[in-house]
Amino acid sequence: MLALPLIGLMVLGVHGEHHFNTLPYFTEDGTTEAFSESVQRVQPFALTNHLSEPFDSQSLDGKVWLAAFFATDAPHVAQVTKQLLWPNFRYRDESDITTVCFTLDAEHDTPEVLAKYVERNTRYNGFDGKWQFLTGKQTDIDAIIAESFMIERDPSDPDNIATLWLVDSKGYLRGVYHAASEDAIKDAVEDIALLQKEMDEAAYAKKKRAEALADLPPLPVLGPEGHTVPPFAFLDSDSVEFSHYDCDGQLRVVDFFFTTCPTICPIMSSQMARLQAGIEAKGMKGDVRLISHSVDPENDTPSQLKEYGERLGQDPVVWKLLTGNKEDLYDLARNGYFLTAIESDTAAGGIFHSDIFAVVDRSGRIRGYYDGTDTEEVDQLLEAVEQLWALNE
């Protein structure tokens, strides 16, 4: 019998009351029907699969996947495998539905051992790669289990994890199940179908927008050849670190401002608020990130940014206000985005900075500069972002 060493299942229930038309999102405090900043997402990881190939979280972008945690020499491996075989077989020909297992015994589960396990259990699959079994440094896997999947393991039996998680195409946790419960696995199969329907509807809407925008000339790539925005890490308005990892795979609109600016910043911030509304209205929430960096971090503390954002109706899921080390912020402005940020005795507020909004694509390349004080140019920016989004640039 598989034990249940997971506080999340005890609090949330074994998937709770089943929903047949929508799925909740999971947070550390429970479930929510509405997408919010607190929704739990699988963080970036890099491991090795059963074919001895590098496998990272980006390989799962756009896929719905069922996550399991066990070792191939565990006493309960046959029971877990039996449960996983049904959803795997049900969706054996679906390229966007995947099973991902994380070993709990990396020393035993070498790629060669895992390859034999996968081969035995995927003989009826429509294509290779349907079932991924991952290994690597055990400490890295343990961190993924604790941090991304919120699993609290029983210290007396740490390798007995009966929890299965359903992860949507954007990496968010959408369902949790007990591996020993046949009813829970039936729920998982139904929930996969619901997420697949969500993906199909979103893909159709995006396809129609792509068709409408297909004749537009491609947006230029700006800056020196090969330039991409460098890595960064700053604090958001909740005093939580926000870095390039947190907008991995997203489009970005970036500006530099400060909350006590007496001239252009109020206009720029109101335009950012307009962009936030436009992004949500066009169905791009979660795919586009607005990022405003303070050029006055000594005064713009996280609490100051939070108050400023609340006045503007900032949605942290879409729009981040960042502060941090001044030298790092200024260096990112100048050398990352090629924008101005300098202290000046003659500038209003003591700081001279660009009034530009920079558009950055999913690869970190700069694709456009727009006047952040001009409504018409900001409207053009929104169209450019939609073009990049719809055409998957």
Secondary structure by P-SEA (a helix, b strand, c coil): ccccccaaaaaacccccccccbbbbbccccccccccccccccccccccccccccccccccccccbbbbbbbccccaaaaaaaaaaaaaaacccccccbbbbbbcccccccaaaaaaaaaaccccccccccbbbbbccaaaaaaaacccccccccccccccccbbbbbccccccccccccccaaaaaaaaaaaaaaaaaaaaaaaaaaaaaaaaccccccccccccccccccccccccccccccccccccccbbbbbbbccccccaaaaaaaaaaaaaaaaaacccccbbbbbbbcccccccaaaaaaaaaaaccccccbbbbbccaaaaaaaaaccccbbbbbbccccccbbbbcbbbbbccccccccccccccaaaaaaaaaaaaaaaaacc
